[in-house]
Amino acid sequence: MHKVNKIASSSTIDFFSANASSELALPIMEGGISAGFPSPAQDYIDLKIDLNKELIANPSSTFYGRVKGTSMQDAGIMDGDILVIDKSLEPQDGDTAVCFIDGEFTLKYIKIEPDAVYLVPANSNYHPIKVTEENNFCIWGVVTYSIKNHKRKGM
């Protein structure tokens, strides 16, 4: 069994360690899955995929986070989804990032301008946040993957 350790929690995200040393090879359909017209099913699945190797490029600096809230819903990141967060990546303009501002974590797009940084939500019910010198701020990590939670009600 692969145990994931909860390392921190905030009002917007729960953080978990990523144990990339474990291996869990799952079956994968070699020919892919048709998203257009149905195709004949394969009789067997003979390839395996290890999600740790596929999703984690930098194991020592990668964490998982479970989203709490709706500020990024228009980007397809919903409450309950799991994020793969890499702290070693250099943030770029337009990245989705977990940021720490004034004692709170938040998940937003980062907009980097010559004279300012903005944290931009993907939901019109929330407003962009302009980061100023007065803020206690850091970009904690860049989101590399979002894993959907399809067990939500209504799905």
DSSP file (Angstrom, degrees, kcal/mol; ACC not computed):
  #  RESIDUE AA STRUCTURE BP1 BP2  ACC     N-H-->O    O-->H-N    N-H-->O    O-->H-N    TCO  KAPPA ALPHA  PHI   PSI    X-CA   Y-CA   Z-CA
    1    1 A M              0   0    0      0, 0.0     2,-0.7     0, 0.0     0, 0.0   0.000 360.0 360.0 360.0 141.3    0.0    0.0    0.0
    2    2 A H        -     0   0    0     20,-0.0     2,-0.4     2,-0.0    22,-0.0  -0.859 360.0-158.0-101.2 110.1    1.2    3.5   -0.9
    3    3 A K        -     0   0    0     -2,-0.7     2,-0.5     2,-0.0    16,-0.1  -0.737   2.6-159.3 -92.5 133.3    0.8    5.9    2.0
    4    4 A V        -     0   0    0     -2,-0.4     2,-0.5    14,-0.1    14,-0.1  -0.946  14.0-140.2-110.4 129.5    0.7    9.6    1.4
    5    5 A N        -     0   0    0     -2,-0.5    12,-2.7    12,-0.2     2,-0.5  -0.791   7.8-134.9 -96.5 126.3    1.5   11.8    4.3
    6    6 A K  E     +A   16   0A   0     -2,-0.5    10,-0.3    10,-0.2     3,-0.1  -0.659  27.8 174.5 -74.1 125.1   -0.4   15.0    4.9
    7    7 A I  E     -     0   0A   0      8,-2.3     2,-0.3    -2,-0.5     9,-0.2   0.671  57.6  -3.6-109.7 -21.5    2.1   17.7    5.7
    8    8 A A  E     -A   15   0A   0      7,-1.3     7,-2.9     2,-0.0    -1,-0.3  -0.984  54.3-155.6-164.5 161.9    0.1   20.9    6.0
    9    9 A S  E     +A   14   0A   0     -2,-0.3     2,-0.3     5,-0.2     5,-0.2  -0.998  12.7 169.8-146.1 143.4   -3.4   22.3    5.5
   10   10 A S        -     0   0    0      3,-1.8    94,-0.1    -2,-0.3    -2,-0.0  -0.810  52.3 -91.0-138.1-177.8   -4.8   25.7    4.8
   11   11 A S  S    S+     0   0    0     -2,-0.3     3,-0.1     1,-0.2    95,-0.0   0.693 124.7  33.9 -71.1 -16.7   -8.3   27.0    3.9
   12   12 A T  S    S+     0   0    0      1,-0.3    56,-2.6    93,-0.1     2,-0.3   0.590 124.2  17.7-114.7 -13.8   -7.6   26.6    0.2
   13   13 A I  E     - B   0  67A   0     54,-0.2    -3,-1.8    92,-0.1     2,-0.4  -0.973  53.4-144.2-160.8 140.6   -5.3   23.5   -0.1
   14   14 A D  E     -AB   9  66A   0     52,-1.9    52,-2.4    -2,-0.3     2,-0.4  -0.923  27.6-144.5-102.3 134.0   -4.2   20.4    1.8
   15   15 A F  E     -AB   8  65A   0     -7,-2.9    -8,-2.3    -2,-0.4    -7,-1.3  -0.816  17.6-177.4-105.2 140.4   -0.6   19.4    1.1
   16   16 A F  E     -AB   6  64A   0     48,-2.9    48,-2.7    -2,-0.4   -10,-0.2  -0.970  29.1-111.6-132.2 146.7    0.8   15.9    0.9
   17   17 A S  E     - B   0  63A   0    -12,-2.7     2,-0.6    -2,-0.3   -12,-0.2  -0.458  27.7-130.8 -72.3 151.5    4.3   14.5    0.4
   18   18 A A        -     0   0    0     44,-0.9     2,-1.2    41,-0.2    44,-0.2  -0.926  13.1-158.9-106.5 113.9    5.0   12.8   -2.8
   19   19 A N    >   +     0   0    0     -2,-0.6     3,-0.9     1,-0.2    33,-0.1  -0.719  20.9 167.1 -93.8  88.5    6.6    9.4   -2.3
   20   20 A A  T 3   +     0   0    0     -2,-1.2    -1,-0.2     1,-0.2    36,-0.1   0.518  64.4  75.7 -81.4  -4.6    8.2    8.8   -5.7
   21   21 A S  T 3  S+     0   0    0     -3,-0.1    -1,-0.2    38,-0.1     2,-0.1   0.706  82.5  81.0 -79.1 -18.1   10.4    6.0   -4.4
   22   22 A S  S <  S-     0   0    0     -3,-0.9     2,-0.4     2,-0.0    30,-0.1  -0.452  71.3-146.4 -82.2 161.7    7.4    3.7   -4.4
   23   23 A E        +     0   0    0     -2,-0.1     2,-0.3    29,-0.1    -2,-0.1  -0.996  22.0 171.2-133.1 133.5    6.2    2.0   -7.6
   24   24 A L        -     0   0    0     -2,-0.4    27,-0.6     2,-0.0     2,-0.6  -0.798  16.5-162.0-141.2  95.1    2.7    1.1   -8.7
   25   25 A A  E     -I   50   0B   0     -2,-0.3    25,-0.2    25,-0.2    -2,-0.0  -0.690  11.5-169.6 -83.6 121.5    2.5   -0.1  -12.2
   26   26 A L  E     -I   49   0B   0     23,-3.0    23,-2.6    -2,-0.6    -2,-0.0  -0.819  29.0 -97.6-110.3 149.8   -1.0    0.1  -13.6
   27   27 A P  E     -I   48   0B   0      0, 0.0     2,-0.4     0, 0.0    21,-0.2  -0.343  39.1-167.2 -64.4 145.5   -2.4   -1.3  -16.9
   28   28 A I  E     -I   47   0B   0     19,-1.9    19,-0.7    -2,-0.0     2,-0.7  -0.995  26.6-115.5-134.3 141.8   -2.6    1.1  -19.8
   29   29 A M    >   -     0   0    0     -2,-0.4     3,-1.3     1,-0.2    16,-0.1  -0.675  23.3-153.9 -78.6 116.4   -4.4    0.6  -23.1
   30   30 A E  T 3  S+     0   0    0     -2,-0.7    -1,-0.2     1,-0.3     3,-0.1   0.866  90.3  48.9 -60.6 -41.8   -1.6    0.6  -25.7
   31   31 A G  T 3  S-     0   0    0      1,-0.2    -1,-0.3    -3,-0.1    -2,-0.1   0.450 110.2-122.8 -81.8   0.5   -3.8    1.8  -28.6
   32   32 A G    <   -     0   0    0     -3,-1.3     2,-0.5     2,-0.1    -1,-0.2  -0.140  28.3 -77.2  81.8 176.0   -5.3    4.7  -26.7
   33   33 A I        -     0   0    0     -3,-0.1     2,-0.2    -4,-0.1    -1,-0.0  -0.973  44.4-119.9-118.7 124.5   -8.9    5.3  -26.0
   34   34 A S        -     0   0    0     -2,-0.5     5,-0.1     1,-0.2    -2,-0.1  -0.415  24.1-176.3 -67.1 129.5  -11.0    6.8  -28.7
   35   35 A A  S    S+     0   0    0     -2,-0.2    -1,-0.2     3,-0.1     2,-0.0   0.307  79.0  44.5-104.1   4.8  -12.6   10.2  -27.9
   36   36 A G  S    S-     0   0    0      1,-0.5     3,-0.1     0, 0.0    -2,-0.0   0.372 119.0  -0.5-109.4-114.9  -14.4   10.2  -31.3
   37   37 A F  S    S-     0   0    0      1,-0.1    -1,-0.5    -2,-0.0    -3,-0.0  -0.562  88.2 -96.0 -78.4 144.3  -16.2    7.2  -32.7
   38   38 A P        -     0   0    0      0, 0.0    -1,-0.1     0, 0.0    -3,-0.1  -0.242  40.8-157.5 -57.4 146.3  -16.1    4.0  -30.6
   39   39 A S        -     0   0    0     -5,-0.1    -5,-0.1    -3,-0.1     0, 0.0  -0.886  31.7 -81.8-123.1 157.7  -13.4    1.5  -31.5
   40   40 A P        -     0   0    0      0, 0.0     2,-0.1     0, 0.0    -1,-0.0  -0.273  51.7-110.7 -58.8 141.5  -13.3   -2.2  -30.9
   41   41 A A        -     0   0    0      1,-0.1     2,-0.2     2,-0.0     3,-0.0  -0.430  29.8-113.5 -72.0 146.3  -12.0   -3.1  -27.4
   42   42 A Q        -     0   0    0      1,-0.1    -1,-0.1    -2,-0.1     3,-0.1  -0.552  15.7-133.7 -77.1 146.3   -8.6   -4.7  -27.0
   43   43 A D  S    S+     0   0    0     -2,-0.2     2,-0.3     1,-0.2    -1,-0.1   0.800  83.9   7.3 -70.7 -28.2   -8.7   -8.3  -25.8
   44   44 A Y        -     0   0    0     -3,-0.0     2,-0.6     0, 0.0    -1,-0.2  -0.985  62.0-133.1-152.1 159.5   -5.9   -7.6  -23.3
   45   45 A I        +     0   0    0     -2,-0.3   -16,-0.1     1,-0.1     0, 0.0  -0.967  27.5 167.5-117.1 116.4   -3.8   -4.9  -21.8
   46   46 A D        +     0   0    0     -2,-0.6     2,-0.3   -18,-0.2    -1,-0.1   0.527  48.2  80.7-112.2  -5.8   -0.1   -5.7  -21.7
   47   47 A L  E     -I   28   0B   0    -19,-0.7   -19,-1.9     2,-0.0     2,-0.3  -0.693  59.6-152.8-100.3 156.0    1.6   -2.4  -21.0
   48   48 A K  E     -I   27   0B   0     -2,-0.3     2,-0.4   -21,-0.2   -23,-0.1  -0.921   3.6-161.2-124.8 151.6    2.1   -0.9  -17.5
   49   49 A I  E     -I   26   0B   0    -23,-2.6   -23,-3.0    -2,-0.3     2,-0.6  -0.995   9.1-150.5-132.1 138.5    2.5    2.8  -16.5
   50   50 A D  E >>  -I   25   0B   0     -2,-0.4     4,-1.8   -25,-0.2     3,-0.5  -0.941   5.5-158.0-109.0 112.1    3.8    4.1  -13.2
   51   51 A L  H 3> S+     0   0    0    -27,-0.6     4,-2.8    -2,-0.6     5,-0.3   0.801  90.7  62.1 -63.8 -28.7    2.2    7.5  -12.5
   52   52 A N  H 3> S+     0   0    0      1,-0.2     4,-1.6     2,-0.2    -1,-0.2   0.934 109.2  41.5 -59.3 -44.2    5.1    8.4  -10.2
   53   53 A K  H <4 S+     0   0    0     -3,-0.5    -2,-0.2     1,-0.2    -1,-0.2   0.827 118.7  46.5 -72.8 -31.5    7.5    8.2  -13.1
   54   54 A E  H  < S+     0   0    0     -4,-1.8    -2,-0.2     1,-0.1    -1,-0.2   0.863 123.0  29.9 -77.4 -37.3    5.1    9.9  -15.5
   55   55 A L  H  < S+     0   0    0     -4,-2.8     2,-0.6    -5,-0.2    -2,-0.2   0.633 107.8  67.8-102.6 -15.9    4.0   12.8  -13.2
   56   56 A I     <  +     0   0    0     -4,-1.6    -1,-0.1    -5,-0.3     6,-0.0  -0.891  40.9 162.8-117.6 107.6    7.0   13.6  -11.0
   57   57 A A  S    S+     0   0    0     -2,-0.6    -1,-0.2     1,-0.2    -2,-0.0   0.812  82.1  33.3 -86.6 -33.8   10.1   15.0  -12.7
   58   58 A N    >   -     0   0    0      1,-0.1     3,-1.7     2,-0.0     4,-0.3  -0.756  69.1-177.8-126.5  82.6   11.8   16.3   -9.5
   59   59 A P  G >  S+     0   0    0      0, 0.0     3,-1.1     0, 0.0   -41,-0.2   0.822  78.7  55.4 -55.2 -39.0   10.9   13.9   -6.6
   60   60 A S  G 3  S+     0   0    0      1,-0.2   -42,-0.0   -41,-0.1    -2,-0.0   0.682 117.5  35.4 -72.3 -14.9   12.6   15.8   -3.8
   61   61 A S  G <  S+     0   0    0     -3,-1.7    26,-3.0     2,-0.0     2,-0.4   0.183  96.0 103.3-122.0  17.2   10.8   19.0   -4.6
   62   62 A T  E <   + C   0  86A   0     -3,-1.1   -44,-0.9    -4,-0.3     2,-0.3  -0.851  40.6 172.1-108.8 138.5    7.4   17.7   -5.6
   63   63 A F  E     -BC  17  85A   0     22,-2.6    22,-3.3    -2,-0.4     2,-0.3  -0.905  26.1-127.1-134.2 160.8    4.2   17.7   -3.5
   64   64 A Y  E     -BC  16  84A   0    -48,-2.7   -48,-2.9    -2,-0.3     2,-0.4  -0.827  22.5-168.5-104.6 151.1    0.6   16.9   -3.9
   65   65 A G  E     -BC  15  83A   0     18,-1.9    18,-3.7    -2,-0.3     2,-0.6  -0.997  15.6-144.4-139.4 137.8   -2.2   19.3   -3.0
   66   66 A R  E     -BC  14  82A   0    -52,-2.4   -52,-1.9    -2,-0.4    16,-0.2  -0.907  30.3-124.3-100.9 123.5   -6.0   18.8   -2.8
   67   67 A V  E     -B   13   0A   0     14,-2.7    13,-2.6    -2,-0.6     2,-0.5  -0.389  22.7-169.3 -70.8 137.1   -7.9   21.9   -3.9
   68   68 A K        +     0   0    0    -56,-2.6     2,-0.2    11,-0.2    11,-0.1  -0.971  55.7  15.6-123.6 113.2  -10.4   23.5   -1.6
   69   69 A G  S    S-     0   0    0     -2,-0.5     3,-0.1     1,-0.1   -57,-0.0  -0.602  76.5 -94.7 118.7-179.2  -12.5   26.1   -3.3
   70   70 A T  S >  S+     0   0    0     -2,-0.2     3,-1.6     8,-0.1     4,-0.3   0.195  74.0 114.2-126.1  13.7  -13.6   27.4   -6.7
   71   71 A S  T 3  S+     0   0    0      1,-0.3    51,-2.7     2,-0.1     3,-0.1   0.684  89.8  37.5 -68.0 -14.5  -11.3   30.3   -7.6
   72   72 A M  T > >S+     0   0    0      5,-0.3     5,-1.8    49,-0.2     3,-1.6   0.128  79.3 116.2-118.8  20.7   -9.8   28.3  -10.5
   73   73 A Q  G X 5S+     0   0    0     -3,-1.6     3,-1.8     1,-0.3    50,-0.2   0.822  71.1  58.8 -63.0 -33.2  -12.9   26.5  -11.7
   74   74 A D  G 3 5S+     0   0    0     48,-2.9    -1,-0.3     1,-0.3    49,-0.1   0.629 102.2  56.2 -73.1 -10.7  -12.9   28.2  -15.2
   75   75 A A  G < 5S-     0   0    0     -3,-1.6    -1,-0.3    47,-0.3    -2,-0.2   0.334 126.2-104.7 -94.1   3.6   -9.4   26.7  -15.7
   76   76 A G  T < 5S+     0   0    0     -3,-1.8     2,-0.7     1,-0.2    -3,-0.2   0.570  83.6 128.3  84.8   9.0  -10.9   23.3  -15.0
   77   77 A I      < -     0   0    0     -5,-1.8    -5,-0.3    45,-0.1    -1,-0.2  -0.887  39.5-176.3-102.0 112.1   -9.4   23.0  -11.5
   78   78 A M    >   -     0   0    0     -2,-0.7     3,-2.2     1,-0.1   -11,-0.3  -0.625  35.8 -77.4-111.0 162.7  -12.3   22.1   -9.2
   79   79 A D  T 3  S+     0   0    0      1,-0.3   -11,-0.2    -2,-0.2    -1,-0.1  -0.359 119.5  23.3 -53.4 127.6  -12.8   21.6   -5.5
   80   80 A G  T 3  S+     0   0    0    -13,-2.6    -1,-0.3     1,-0.3   -12,-0.1   0.213  89.5 131.8  96.1 -14.4  -11.4   18.2   -4.6
   81   81 A D    <   -     0   0    0     -3,-2.2   -14,-2.7    68,-0.1     2,-0.5  -0.311  55.2-125.2 -67.1 156.2   -9.0   17.9   -7.5
   82   82 A I  E     -CD  66 147A   0     65,-2.4    65,-3.8   -16,-0.2     2,-0.3  -0.894  21.8-156.1-107.0 133.1   -5.4   16.8   -6.8
   83   83 A L  E     -CD  65 146A   0    -18,-3.7   -18,-1.9    -2,-0.5     2,-0.6  -0.829  12.5-143.3-107.2 145.4   -2.5   19.0   -7.9
   84   84 A V  E     -CD  64 145A   0     61,-2.6    60,-3.0    -2,-0.3    61,-1.1  -0.958  27.5-167.5-102.2 120.6    1.1   17.9   -8.6
   85   85 A I  E     -CD  63 143A   0    -22,-3.3   -22,-2.6    -2,-0.6     2,-0.6  -0.944  11.7-162.1-119.9 123.9    3.2   20.9   -7.4
   86   86 A D  E >   -CD  62 142A   0     56,-2.9    56,-2.3    -2,-0.5     3,-0.6  -0.917   5.9-172.4-109.7 115.3    6.9   21.3   -8.2
   87   87 A K  T 3  S+     0   0    0    -26,-3.0    -1,-0.1    -2,-0.6   -25,-0.1   0.621  80.1  65.5 -79.2 -13.2    8.8   23.7   -6.0
   88   88 A S  T 3  S+     0   0    0    -27,-0.3    -1,-0.2   -30,-0.2     2,-0.2   0.609  78.6 100.7 -87.0 -11.0   12.0   23.5   -8.1
   89   89 A L  S <  S-     0   0    0     -3,-0.6    53,-0.1    53,-0.1     3,-0.0  -0.504  77.1-120.6 -78.8 141.9   10.5   25.1  -11.2
   90   90 A E        -     0   0    0     -2,-0.2    -1,-0.1     1,-0.1    -2,-0.1  -0.704  37.0-117.0 -77.3 119.9   11.2   28.8  -12.0
   91   91 A P        -     0   0    0      0, 0.0     2,-0.3     0, 0.0    -1,-0.1  -0.323  32.4-162.9 -63.0 139.3    7.8   30.4  -12.2
   92   92 A Q    >   -     0   0    0     18,-0.0     3,-2.3     1,-0.0    18,-0.3  -0.869  33.7 -83.8-119.4 154.3    6.9   31.9  -15.6
   93   93 A D  T 3  S+     0   0    0     -2,-0.3    18,-0.2     1,-0.3     3,-0.1  -0.353 117.7  22.2 -55.0 128.8    4.2   34.4  -16.6
   94   94 A G  T 3  S+     0   0    0     16,-3.6    -1,-0.3     1,-0.3    17,-0.1   0.286  89.7 137.4  94.5  -9.9    0.9   32.6  -17.0
   95   95 A D    <   -     0   0    0     -3,-2.3    15,-2.4    15,-0.3     2,-0.6  -0.312  58.3-121.7 -64.6 151.3    1.8   29.5  -14.8
   96   96 A T  E     +E  109   0A   0     47,-0.4    47,-2.8    13,-0.2     2,-0.3  -0.867  47.4 174.4 -89.3 127.5   -0.7   28.1  -12.4
   97   97 A A  E     -EF 108 142A   0     11,-3.0    11,-2.2    -2,-0.6     2,-0.6  -0.951  41.0-124.3-140.0 153.4    1.0   28.3   -9.0
   98   98 A V  E     -EF 107 141A   0     43,-2.7    43,-1.6    -2,-0.3    42,-1.6  -0.892  41.7-171.4 -92.8 120.4    0.5   27.8   -5.4
   99   99 A C  E     -EF 106 139A   0      7,-3.2     7,-2.5    -2,-0.6     2,-0.6  -0.847  21.9-143.6-118.5 151.3    1.4   31.1   -3.7
  100  100 A F  E     +EF 105 138A   0     38,-3.1    38,-2.0    -2,-0.3     2,-0.4  -0.964  27.4 170.2-113.3 117.5    1.8   32.1   -0.1
  101  101 A I  E >   -EF 104 137A   0      3,-3.0     3,-1.4    -2,-0.6    36,-0.2  -0.976  63.9 -22.1-135.9 122.8    0.6   35.6    0.6
  102  102 A D  T 3  S-     0   0    0     34,-2.9    35,-0.1    -2,-0.4    -1,-0.1   0.859 128.2 -44.0  50.3  45.4    0.2   37.2    4.0
  103  103 A G  T 3  S+     0   0    0     33,-0.4     2,-0.4     1,-0.2    -1,-0.3   0.485 120.6  95.5  86.5   3.2    0.0   33.9    5.9
  104  104 A E  E <   -E  101   0A   0     -3,-1.4    -3,-3.0   -94,-0.1     2,-0.3  -0.963  65.2-132.9-129.5 144.4   -2.4   32.2    3.5
  105  105 A F  E     +E  100   0A   0     -2,-0.4     2,-0.3    -5,-0.2    -5,-0.2  -0.703  28.2 177.9 -88.3 147.0   -1.9   29.8    0.6
  106  106 A T  E     -E   99   0A   0     -7,-2.5    -7,-3.2    -2,-0.3     2,-0.6  -0.992  25.6-136.5-147.1 151.0   -3.8   30.5   -2.7
  107  107 A L  E     +E   98   0A   0     -2,-0.3     2,-0.3    -9,-0.2    -9,-0.2  -0.942  46.0 134.3-109.2 119.7   -4.0   28.8   -6.1
  108  108 A K  E     -E   97   0A   0    -11,-2.2   -11,-3.0    -2,-0.6     2,-0.3  -0.965  58.4 -92.1-153.6 164.9   -3.9   31.3   -9.0
  109  109 A Y  E     -EG  96 120A   0     11,-2.7    11,-2.7    -2,-0.3     2,-0.5  -0.622  44.6-132.8 -72.0 146.0   -2.4   32.1  -12.4
  110  110 A I  E     - G   0 119A   0    -15,-2.4   -16,-3.6   -18,-0.3     2,-0.6  -0.916  17.3-165.8-105.4 132.6    0.6   34.3  -11.9
  111  111 A K  E     - G   0 118A   0      7,-2.7     7,-2.6    -2,-0.5     2,-0.6  -0.960   7.8-162.1-116.4 114.1    0.9   37.4  -14.1
  112  112 A I  E     + G   0 117A   0     -2,-0.6     5,-0.2     5,-0.2   -19,-0.1  -0.865  13.5 173.5-103.9 118.6    4.4   38.8  -14.0
  113  113 A E  E >   - G   0 116A   0      3,-3.1     3,-0.7    -2,-0.6    -2,-0.0  -0.789  46.4-103.1-116.3 162.8    4.8   42.4  -15.2
  114  114 A P  T 3  S+     0   0    0      0, 0.0     3,-0.1     0, 0.0    -1,-0.1   0.834 120.5  25.0 -55.7 -33.8    8.0   44.6  -15.0
  115  115 A D  T 3  S+     0   0    0      1,-0.1     2,-0.3    -3,-0.0    -3,-0.0   0.370 127.5  21.9-114.2   4.4    6.7   46.5  -12.0
  116  116 A A  E <   -G  113   0A   0     -3,-0.7    -3,-3.1    16,-0.0     2,-0.4  -0.996  55.6-135.8-163.7 160.7    4.2   44.1  -10.4
  117  117 A V  E     -GH 112 131A   0     14,-0.7    14,-3.0    -2,-0.3     2,-0.4  -0.989  23.4-164.2-121.3 135.5    3.0   40.5   -9.9
  118  118 A Y  E     -GH 111 130A   0     -7,-2.6    -7,-2.7    -2,-0.4     2,-0.6  -0.934  15.6-145.0-119.2 144.2   -0.7   39.7  -10.0
  119  119 A L  E     -GH 110 129A   0     10,-2.7    10,-2.5    -2,-0.4    -9,-0.2  -0.950  26.4-163.9-105.7 114.9   -2.4   36.6   -8.7
  120  120 A V  E     -G  109   0A   0    -11,-2.7   -11,-2.7    -2,-0.6     2,-0.1  -0.881   5.7-148.7-112.7 120.5   -5.3   36.0  -11.2
  121  121 A P        -     0   0    0      0, 0.0   -49,-0.2     0, 0.0   -13,-0.1  -0.332  14.3-135.8 -77.7 165.6   -8.2   33.7  -10.5
  122  122 A A  S    S+     0   0    0    -51,-2.7   -48,-2.9   -45,-0.1   -47,-0.3  -0.459  83.2  76.8-115.6  55.8  -10.1   31.8  -13.1
  123  123 A N  S >  S-     0   0    0      3,-0.2     3,-2.0   -50,-0.2   -53,-0.0  -0.843  73.9-139.7-164.1 122.9  -13.5   32.6  -11.7
  124  124 A S  T 3  S+     0   0    0      1,-0.3   -53,-0.1    -2,-0.3    -1,-0.0   0.610  98.7  71.6 -67.3 -10.6  -15.3   36.0  -12.2
  125  125 A N  T 3  S+     0   0    0      2,-0.0     2,-0.3    -3,-0.0    -1,-0.3   0.565  96.1  62.1 -78.4  -7.8  -16.5   35.8   -8.5
  126  126 A Y  S <  S-     0   0    0     -3,-2.0    -3,-0.2   -55,-0.1    -6,-0.0  -0.865  77.8-136.0-118.5 152.6  -12.9   36.5   -7.4
  127  127 A H        -     0   0    0     -2,-0.3    -2,-0.0     1,-0.1    -8,-0.0  -0.791  27.4-100.9-107.3 149.1  -10.7   39.5   -8.0
  128  128 A P        -     0   0    0      0, 0.0     2,-0.5     0, 0.0    -8,-0.2  -0.304  33.9-134.7 -60.5 151.5   -7.1   39.6   -9.0
  129  129 A I  E     -H  119   0A   0    -10,-2.5   -10,-2.7     2,-0.0     2,-0.6  -0.955   8.0-147.7-112.9 122.2   -4.6   40.3   -6.2
  130  130 A K  E     -H  118   0A   0     -2,-0.5     2,-0.5   -12,-0.2   -12,-0.2  -0.800  16.3-139.4 -88.2 124.5   -1.8   42.8   -6.8
  131  131 A V  E     -H  117   0A   0    -14,-3.0   -14,-0.7    -2,-0.6     2,-0.2  -0.718  26.6-177.2 -85.1 127.8    1.2   41.8   -4.9
  132  132 A T    >   -     0   0    0     -2,-0.5     3,-1.3   -16,-0.1     5,-0.1  -0.669  43.9 -98.3-117.5 174.3    3.0   44.8   -3.3
  133  133 A E  T 3  S+     0   0    0      1,-0.3     4,-0.1    -2,-0.2    -2,-0.0   0.750 120.4  63.4 -63.3 -23.7    6.1   45.3   -1.3
  134  134 A E  T 3  S+     0   0    0      2,-0.1    -1,-0.3     0, 0.0     2,-0.2   0.699  87.1  92.0 -74.9 -19.2    3.9   45.3    1.9
  135  135 A N  S <  S-     0   0    0     -3,-1.3     2,-0.9     1,-0.1    -4,-0.0  -0.508  76.9-132.6 -79.1 143.8    2.8   41.7    1.3
  136  136 A N        +     0   0    0     -2,-0.2   -34,-2.9     2,-0.0     2,-0.4  -0.868  53.2 164.5 -86.7 104.7    4.6   38.7    2.7
  137  137 A F  E     + F   0 101A   0     -2,-0.9     2,-0.3   -36,-0.2   -36,-0.2  -0.965  24.2 156.7-137.8 139.8    4.7   36.8   -0.6
  138  138 A C  E     - F   0 100A   0    -38,-2.0   -38,-3.1    -2,-0.4     2,-0.9  -0.962  41.6-120.7-153.2 150.0    6.4   33.9   -2.3
  139  139 A I  E     - F   0  99A   0     -2,-0.3   -40,-0.2   -40,-0.2     3,-0.1  -0.824  30.4-169.1 -86.6 109.2    5.5   31.6   -5.2
  140  140 A W  E     -     0   0A   0    -42,-1.6     2,-0.3    -2,-0.9   -41,-0.2   0.847  57.1 -27.4 -74.9 -36.8    5.6   28.3   -3.3
  141  141 A G  E     - F   0  98A   0    -43,-1.6   -43,-2.7    -3,-0.1     2,-0.4  -0.957  56.3-109.6-174.8 157.6    5.4   26.0   -6.3
  142  142 A V  E     -DF  86  97A   0    -56,-2.3   -56,-2.9    -2,-0.3     2,-0.5  -0.809  33.3-123.5 -98.6 134.5    4.3   25.6   -9.9
  143  143 A V  E     +D   85   0A   0    -47,-2.8   -47,-0.4    -2,-0.4   -58,-0.2  -0.650  31.2 173.7 -77.8 124.0    1.4   23.2  -10.7
  144  144 A T  E     +     0   0A   0    -60,-3.0     2,-0.3    -2,-0.5    -1,-0.2   0.717  65.7  13.0-101.9 -28.0    2.5   20.7  -13.3
  145  145 A Y  E     -D   84   0A   0    -61,-1.1   -61,-2.6     2,-0.0     2,-0.4  -0.994  55.7-153.9-147.1 150.3   -0.6   18.5  -13.4
  146  146 A S  E     -D   83   0A   0     -2,-0.3     2,-0.6   -63,-0.2   -63,-0.2  -0.997  13.9-155.9-123.3 124.8   -4.2   18.6  -12.2
  147  147 A I  E     -D   82   0A   0    -65,-3.8   -65,-2.4    -2,-0.4     2,-0.1  -0.900  20.7-127.9-105.2 119.6   -5.8   15.2  -11.5
  148  148 A K        -     0   0    0     -2,-0.6     2,-0.8   -67,-0.2   -71,-0.1  -0.328   4.8-143.8 -71.2 143.5   -9.6   15.4  -11.8
  149  149 A N    >   +     0   0    0    -70,-0.1     3,-0.8     1,-0.1   -68,-0.1  -0.888  21.2 176.5-104.0  98.6  -11.9   14.1   -9.0
  150  150 A H  T 3   +     0   0    0     -2,-0.8    -1,-0.1     1,-0.2     5,-0.1   0.304  64.2  82.4 -88.5  10.5  -14.8   12.7  -11.0
  151  151 A K  T 3   +     0   0    0      3,-0.0    -1,-0.2     2,-0.0     3,-0.1   0.327  63.5 122.8 -93.8   7.8  -16.6   11.4   -7.8
  152  152 A R  S X  S-     0   0    0     -3,-0.8     3,-1.4     1,-0.1   -72,-0.0  -0.289  75.7 -88.7 -66.4 155.1  -18.1   14.8   -7.1
  153  153 A K  T 3  S+     0   0    0      1,-0.2    -1,-0.1     2,-0.1    -2,-0.0  -0.329 111.2  30.1 -62.5 144.7  -21.9   15.0   -6.9
  154  154 A G  T 3         0   0    0     -3,-0.1    -1,-0.2     1,-0.0    -2,-0.1   0.422 360.0 360.0  88.1  -1.1  -23.7   15.6  -10.1
  155  155 A M    <         0   0    0     -3,-1.4    -2,-0.1    -5,-0.1    -3,-0.1   0.431 360.0 360.0-103.7 360.0  -21.2   13.9  -12.3
